[in-house]
Amino acid sequence: MDEPLVGTPQQNYRFFYGASLSAIISLVVLFVITGYTAYTASEINEVIKDMNELLPDARNSLRIIHEMCIHENFTKSWGNICQ
């Protein structure tokens, strides 16, 4: 039990503190990534709410365009939206 795990006692301490430091850095990086993901998810939630408000207007606009395209008034030209 008095024997060092890696080489000399000084090398053993270096290995221990190096492994501890890398574990702490990994934990900090994990927290940063988790925080950024939570922020992005909240932003996406707002975008989805906005899209749900706009979709009924878009559907109504598409219905109007469809009616314009099937209307029998041949004197009007709507471009290539009716293709």
DRENGU-842940 format. One line per 8 residues: number of its first residue (from 1); for each residue y, x negated, z negated of N, C-alpha, C, O, CB. Coordinates in Angstrom, 1 decimal. Glycine has a CB too. Example, Ala and Ser with C-alpha at 12.3 -4.5 7.8 and 13.67 -1.06 7.14 Angstrom:
<pts>
1> -5.7/-13.2/-7.8/-4.5/-12.3/-7.8/-3.3/-13.2/-7.8/-3.3/-14.2/-8.5/-4.5/-11.3/-9.0 ~ -2.2/-12.8/-7.1/-1.1/-13.7/-7.1/0.0/-12.9/-7.9/1.1/-13.4/-8.0/-0.6/-14.1/-5.7
</pts>
This chain:
<pts>
1> -1.2/-0.8/0.0/0.0/0.0/0.0/1.3/-0.9/0.0/2.3/-0.4/0.4/0.0/0.9/-1.2 ~ 1.1/-2.1/-0.4/2.3/-3.0/-0.5/2.6/-3.6/0.9/3.6/-4.3/1.1/2.1/-4.1/-1.5 ~ 1.7/-3.5/1.8/1.8/-4.0/3.2/2.8/-3.2/4.0/2.7/-2.0/4.0/0.4/-4.1/3.9 ~ 3.7/-3.8/4.7/4.6/-3.1/5.6/3.9/-2.5/6.8/2.9/-3.0/7.2/5.8/-4.0/6.1 ~ 4.3/-1.4/7.3/3.7/-0.7/8.4/3.9/-1.5/9.7/2.9/-1.6/10.5/4.2/0.7/8.5 ~ 5.1/-2.0/9.9/5.4/-2.7/11.2/5.9/-4.1/10.8/7.0/-4.2/10.3/6.4/-2.0/12.0 ~ 5.1/-5.1/11.0/5.5/-6.5/10.8/6.0/-6.8/9.4/5.3/-6.5/8.4/6.6/-6.8/11.8 ~ 7.1/-7.4/9.4/7.7/-7.8/8.1/8.4/-6.6/7.4/8.6/-5.6/8.1/8.7/-8.9/8.2
9> 8.7/-6.7/6.1/9.4/-5.5/5.5/10.8/-5.3/6.2/11.2/-4.1/6.3/9.7/-5.9/4.0 ~ 11.5/-6.3/6.6/12.8/-6.1/7.3/12.5/-5.3/8.6/13.3/-4.4/9.0/13.4/-7.5/7.6 ~ 11.5/-5.7/9.4/11.2/-4.9/10.6/10.8/-3.5/10.3/11.1/-2.6/11.1/10.1/-5.6/11.4 ~ 10.1/-3.3/9.2/9.7/-2.0/8.8/10.9/-1.1/8.5/10.9/0.1/8.9/8.8/-2.1/7.6 ~ 11.9/-1.7/7.8/13.1/-0.9/7.5/13.9/-0.6/8.8/14.4/0.5/9.0/14.0/-1.7/6.5 ~ 13.9/-1.5/9.7/14.6/-1.3/11.0/13.9/-0.2/11.8/14.6/0.7/12.3/14.6/-2.6/11.8 ~ 12.6/-0.2/11.8/11.9/0.8/12.5/12.1/2.2/11.8/12.3/3.2/12.5/10.3/0.5/12.5 ~ 12.1/2.3/10.5/12.3/3.5/9.8/13.7/4.1/10.0/13.8/5.2/10.4/12.1/3.3/8.3
17> 14.7/3.2/9.9/16.1/3.7/10.1/16.4/4.0/11.6/17.1/4.9/11.9/17.1/2.7/9.6 ~ 15.7/3.3/12.5/15.9/3.6/13.9/15.3/4.9/14.3/15.8/5.7/15.0/15.3/2.5/14.8 ~ 14.1/5.2/13.7/13.4/6.4/14.0/14.2/7.6/13.4/14.3/8.7/13.9/11.9/6.4/13.5 ~ 14.7/7.4/12.2/15.5/8.4/11.5/16.8/8.7/12.3/17.1/9.9/12.5/15.9/8.0/10.1 ~ 17.5/7.7/12.7/18.7/7.9/13.5/18.4/8.6/14.8/19.2/9.5/15.2/19.3/6.5/13.8 ~ 17.3/8.2/15.5/17.0/8.9/16.8/16.6/10.4/16.5/17.0/11.3/17.3/15.9/8.2/17.5 ~ 16.0/10.7/15.4/15.7/12.1/15.1/17.0/12.9/14.8/17.1/14.0/15.2/14.7/12.2/13.8 ~ 17.9/12.3/14.1/19.2/12.9/13.8/20.0/13.2/15.1/20.6/14.2/15.2/20.0/12.1/12.8
25> 20.0/12.2/15.9/20.7/12.3/17.2/20.1/13.4/18.0/20.8/14.2/18.7/20.7/11.0/18.0 ~ 18.8/13.5/18.1/18.1/14.6/18.8/18.4/15.9/18.2/18.6/16.9/19.0/16.6/14.3/18.8 ~ 18.5/16.0/16.9/18.9/17.3/16.3/20.3/17.7/16.7/20.5/18.9/16.9/18.7/17.2/14.8 ~ 21.2/16.8/16.7/22.6/17.1/17.0/22.7/17.5/18.5/23.3/18.5/18.8/23.5/15.8/16.8 ~ 21.9/16.9/19.4/21.9/17.3/20.8/21.3/18.6/20.9/21.8/19.5/21.7/21.1/16.2/21.6 ~ 20.3/18.9/20.2/19.7/20.3/20.2/20.7/21.3/19.8/20.7/22.4/20.4/18.4/20.3/19.3 ~ 21.4/21.1/18.7/22.4/22.0/18.2/23.5/22.2/19.2/24.0/23.4/19.4/23.0/21.5/16.9 ~ 23.9/21.2/19.9/25.0/21.3/20.9/24.5/22.2/22.1/25.2/23.0/22.6/25.4/19.9/21.5
33> 23.3/21.9/22.5/22.7/22.7/23.6/22.5/24.2/23.2/22.8/25.1/24.0/21.3/22.1/24.1 ~ 22.1/24.4/22.0/21.9/25.8/21.5/23.3/26.5/21.4/23.4/27.7/21.8/21.3/25.8/20.1 ~ 24.3/25.8/21.0/25.6/26.4/20.9/26.2/26.7/22.3/26.8/27.8/22.5/26.6/25.5/20.2 ~ 26.0/25.8/23.2/26.5/26.1/24.6/25.7/27.2/25.2/26.3/28.1/25.9/26.3/24.8/25.4 ~ 24.4/27.3/24.9/23.6/28.4/25.5/24.1/29.8/24.9/24.2/30.8/25.6/22.1/28.2/25.2 ~ 24.4/29.8/23.6/24.9/31.0/23.0/26.2/31.5/23.6/26.4/32.6/23.8/25.0/30.9/21.5 ~ 27.1/30.5/23.8/28.4/30.8/24.4/28.2/31.3/25.8/28.9/32.3/26.2/29.3/29.5/24.4 ~ 27.4/30.7/26.6/27.1/31.1/28.0/26.5/32.5/28.0/26.9/33.4/28.8/26.2/30.2/28.7
41> 25.6/32.8/27.1/25.0/34.1/27.0/26.0/35.2/26.7/26.0/36.3/27.2/23.9/34.2/26.0 ~ 27.0/34.9/25.8/28.0/35.9/25.5/28.9/36.1/26.7/29.3/37.3/26.9/28.8/35.5/24.3 ~ 29.2/35.1/27.5/30.0/35.2/28.7/29.3/36.1/29.7/29.9/36.9/30.4/30.4/33.8/29.2 ~ 28.0/35.8/29.9/27.2/36.6/30.8/27.2/38.1/30.4/27.2/38.9/31.3/25.8/36.0/31.0 ~ 27.1/38.3/29.1/27.1/39.7/28.7/28.4/40.4/29.1/28.4/41.6/29.5/26.9/39.7/27.1 ~ 29.5/39.7/29.0/30.8/40.3/29.4/30.8/40.6/30.9/31.3/41.6/31.4/32.0/39.4/29.0 ~ 30.3/39.7/31.7/30.2/39.9/33.1/29.4/41.1/33.5/29.7/41.8/34.4/29.7/38.6/33.8 ~ 28.2/41.2/32.8/27.4/42.4/33.1/28.1/43.7/32.7/27.9/44.7/33.5/26.1/42.2/32.3
49> 28.8/43.7/31.6/29.6/44.9/31.3/30.6/45.2/32.4/30.8/46.4/32.8/30.3/44.7/29.9 ~ 31.3/44.2/32.9/32.3/44.4/33.9/31.6/44.9/35.2/32.1/45.8/35.9/33.0/43.1/34.2 ~ 30.5/44.4/35.5/29.7/44.8/36.7/29.3/46.3/36.6/29.4/47.0/37.6/28.5/43.9/37.0 ~ 28.9/46.7/35.4/28.5/48.1/35.2/29.7/49.0/35.4/29.5/50.2/35.8/27.9/48.2/33.8 ~ 30.9/48.6/35.1/32.1/49.4/35.3/32.4/49.5/36.8/32.9/50.5/37.2/33.2/48.8/34.5 ~ 32.2/48.4/37.5/32.6/48.4/38.9/31.6/49.0/39.9/31.9/49.4/41.0/32.8/47.0/39.3 ~ 30.3/49.0/39.5/29.3/49.5/40.4/29.5/50.9/40.9/29.3/51.2/42.1/27.9/49.4/39.8 ~ 29.9/51.9/40.0/30.1/53.2/40.6/31.2/53.3/41.7/31.0/54.0/42.6/30.5/54.2/39.4
57> 32.2/52.5/41.5/33.3/52.4/42.5/32.8/51.9/43.8/33.1/52.3/44.9/34.5/51.6/42.0 ~ 31.9/50.8/43.7/31.4/50.2/44.9/30.4/51.2/45.6/30.4/51.3/46.8/30.6/48.9/44.5 ~ 29.6/51.9/44.9/28.7/52.9/45.5/29.5/54.0/46.2/29.2/54.4/47.3/27.8/53.6/44.4 ~ 30.6/54.4/45.6/31.4/55.4/46.3/32.1/54.9/47.5/32.2/55.6/48.5/32.5/55.9/45.3 ~ 32.5/53.6/47.5/33.1/53.0/48.7/32.1/52.9/49.8/32.4/53.1/51.0/33.7/51.6/48.3 ~ 30.9/52.5/49.5/29.8/52.4/50.5/29.5/53.8/51.1/29.2/53.9/52.3/28.5/51.8/49.9 ~ 29.5/54.8/50.2/29.3/56.2/50.7/30.4/56.6/51.7/30.1/57.2/52.8/29.2/57.2/49.6 ~ 31.7/56.2/51.4/32.8/56.5/52.3/32.6/55.8/53.6/32.8/56.4/54.7/34.1/56.2/51.7
65> 32.2/54.5/53.6/32.0/53.8/54.8/30.9/54.4/55.6/31.0/54.4/56.9/31.7/52.3/54.5 ~ 29.9/54.8/55.0/28.7/55.4/55.7/29.2/56.7/56.4/28.8/56.9/57.6/27.6/55.7/54.7 ~ 30.0/57.5/55.7/30.5/58.7/56.3/31.4/58.4/57.5/31.4/59.1/58.5/31.2/59.6/55.3 ~ 32.2/57.4/57.4/33.1/57.0/58.5/32.3/56.6/59.7/32.7/56.9/60.9/34.0/55.8/58.1 ~ 31.2/55.9/59.5/30.4/55.4/60.6/29.6/56.5/61.3/29.4/56.4/62.5/29.4/54.3/60.1 ~ 29.2/57.5/60.6/28.5/58.6/61.3/29.4/59.7/61.8/28.9/60.7/62.4/27.4/59.1/60.3 ~ 30.6/59.6/61.5/31.6/60.7/62.0/31.7/60.6/63.5/31.6/59.6/64.1/33.0/60.5/61.3 ~ 31.8/61.8/64.1/31.8/61.9/65.6/33.1/61.6/66.2/33.2/61.7/67.5/31.4/63.3/65.9
73> 34.1/61.1/65.5/35.4/60.8/66.1/35.3/59.5/66.8/35.3/58.4/66.2/36.5/60.8/65.1 ~ 35.1/59.5/68.2/34.9/58.3/68.9/36.1/57.5/69.2/36.1/56.4/69.7/34.2/58.6/70.2 ~ 37.3/58.0/68.9/38.6/57.3/69.1/38.9/56.3/68.1/39.7/55.4/68.3/39.7/58.3/69.2 ~ 38.2/56.3/67.0/38.4/55.3/65.9/37.4/54.2/66.1/36.2/54.4/66.4/38.2/56.0/64.5 ~ 37.8/53.0/65.9/36.9/51.8/65.9/37.0/51.2/64.5/38.1/50.8/64.1/37.3/50.8/67.0 ~ 35.9/51.0/63.8/35.9/50.4/62.5/35.4/49.0/62.5/35.2/48.4/61.5/35.0/51.3/61.6 ~ 35.3/48.4/63.7/34.9/47.0/63.7/33.4/46.9/63.5/32.6/47.8/63.9/35.5/46.2/62.6 ~ 32.9/45.8/62.9/31.5/45.6/62.8/30.9/46.1/61.4/29.9/45.6/61.0/31.1/44.2/63.0
81> 31.7/46.9/60.7/31.1/47.4/59.4/30.1/48.5/59.6/29.3/48.8/58.7/32.2/47.9/58.6 ~ 30.0/49.1/60.8/29.1/50.2/61.1/27.8/49.7/61.7/27.0/50.5/62.3/29.7/51.2/61.9 ~ 27.5/48.4/61.7/26.3/47.9/62.4/25.1/47.9/61.5/24.0/47.5/61.9/26.5/46.6/63.0
</pts>
